[in-house]
Amino acid sequence: MPHPLMFAPDDPLLARLRGIAFALPGAREKLSHGHPAFHTVKVFAYFGGSQRIGGEWVRHERAVLFLPEPGLGPALRADPRTWVPAYLGPAGWLGQDLGGHTDWEEVAEFVEGSYRQTAPRRLVADLDVRGT
């Protein structure tokens, strides 16, 4: 039985996240557990997630989940905007809610950093060529 959609397909925050993700070489979108997941071979970002607080599930319907670049995790965990998502948190993933306060340049940096860790080397090399 497929998961129900956990997002609005026409959400403008999702549209902005799609623009960031699809600017990366070979990026595609699929549904994973009811959420948009951006991937090449492996997933590098999700739109929406949840966390477990005191035994209760807390949904973050309009958020970006990403794998921070090595060394950035501790500083990001200290940032009150950042939270550890259920299931992915033990693997080092983090989440930040999206909204009117969002620094989209920062989100793009997080998504690109996650992409660089999960995408095949040839796609990362393509990204580096684009940036020069």
C-alpha positions in Angstrom: 0.0 0.0 0.0 1.6 3.3 -1.1 2.0 6.2 1.4 -0.4 9.1 1.1 1.0 12.3 -0.2 2.4 14.3 2.7 2.7 17.6 0.7 0.8 19.9 -1.6 2.2 19.4 -5.1 1.8 23.1 -5.9 3.5 24.3 -2.7 5.6 27.4 -3.6 8.3 26.3 -1.1 8.6 23.0 -2.9 8.9 24.8 -6.2 11.8 26.8 -4.9 13.5 23.6 -3.5 12.9 21.9 -6.9 14.6 24.8 -8.6 17.7 24.3 -6.4 17.7 20.6 -6.8 17.1 20.4 -10.5 20.0 22.9 -11.1 22.3 20.0 -10.1 23.5 17.6 -12.8 21.4 14.4 -13.1 19.0 15.4 -10.3 15.6 13.7 -10.4 12.6 13.6 -8.1 10.7 10.6 -6.8 8.2 9.9 -4.0 9.6 8.4 -0.8 7.2 7.6 2.1 4.8 10.3 0.8 7.5 13.0 0.4 9.4 14.4 -2.6 12.9 13.0 -2.6 15.6 14.5 -4.8 18.2 12.0 -6.0 20.8 10.9 -8.5 21.8 7.3 -7.6 21.2 8.1 -3.9 18.8 10.7 -2.3 20.4 14.0 -1.5 17.4 16.0 -0.2 13.8 15.5 0.9 10.9 18.0 1.2 9.2 17.4 4.5 9.9 15.0 7.3 9.3 14.3 11.0 11.1 14.0 14.3 10.4 12.2 17.5 10.1 14.3 20.6 9.3 12.8 23.9 7.8 9.7 22.3 5.5 11.8 20.0 5.9 12.3 16.2 6.2 15.9 15.2 5.7 16.6 11.5 7.6 19.2 9.5 5.6 19.3 6.4 7.5 22.2 4.8 11.1 21.5 5.4 14.3 20.4 3.7 16.2 17.4 4.9 19.9 17.1 3.9 23.1 15.4 4.7 25.5 18.1 6.0 29.0 18.3 4.7 31.6 16.7 7.0 32.4 18.9 10.0 29.3 21.0 9.7 26.9 18.8 11.6 27.8 19.9 15.2 27.5 23.6 14.4 24.2 23.0 12.6 22.8 20.9 15.4 23.5 23.9 17.7 21.5 26.2 15.4 17.9 26.4 16.8 16.5 26.3 13.2 17.9 22.8 12.7 16.5 19.5 14.0 17.3 15.9 13.7 14.9 14.0 11.5 13.4 10.6 12.4 15.0 7.6 10.7 17.6 9.7 8.8 19.1 11.4 11.9 21.2 8.4 13.0 22.9 8.6 9.6 23.8 12.3 10.1 20.9 13.9 8.3 19.4 17.2 9.5 16.3 19.2 8.7 15.3 22.9 8.6 11.8 24.2 8.3 11.1 26.4 5.2 9.0 29.5 5.3 9.2 33.3 5.0 12.3 33.4 7.1 14.2 31.0 4.8 17.7 31.9 3.6 17.5 30.3 0.2 21.2 30.7 -0.5 21.9 28.8 2.6 19.4 26.1 1.6 21.2 25.9 -1.8 24.5 25.4 0.0 23.1 22.6 2.2 21.5 20.8 -0.8 24.6 21.1 -2.9 26.8 19.8 0.0 24.5 16.9 0.4 24.5 16.3 -3.4 28.3 16.3 -3.4 28.3 13.5 -0.8 25.8 11.2 -2.5 26.1 11.8 -6.3 28.5 9.8 -8.5 31.9 11.4 -9.0 31.2 12.1 -12.7 28.2 14.2 -11.8 30.1 16.1 -9.1 32.8 16.7 -11.7 30.1 18.1 -14.1 28.9 20.4 -11.3 32.5 21.6 -10.8 32.9 22.3 -14.5 29.7 24.3 -14.5 31.0 26.4 -11.6 34.2 27.5 -13.3 
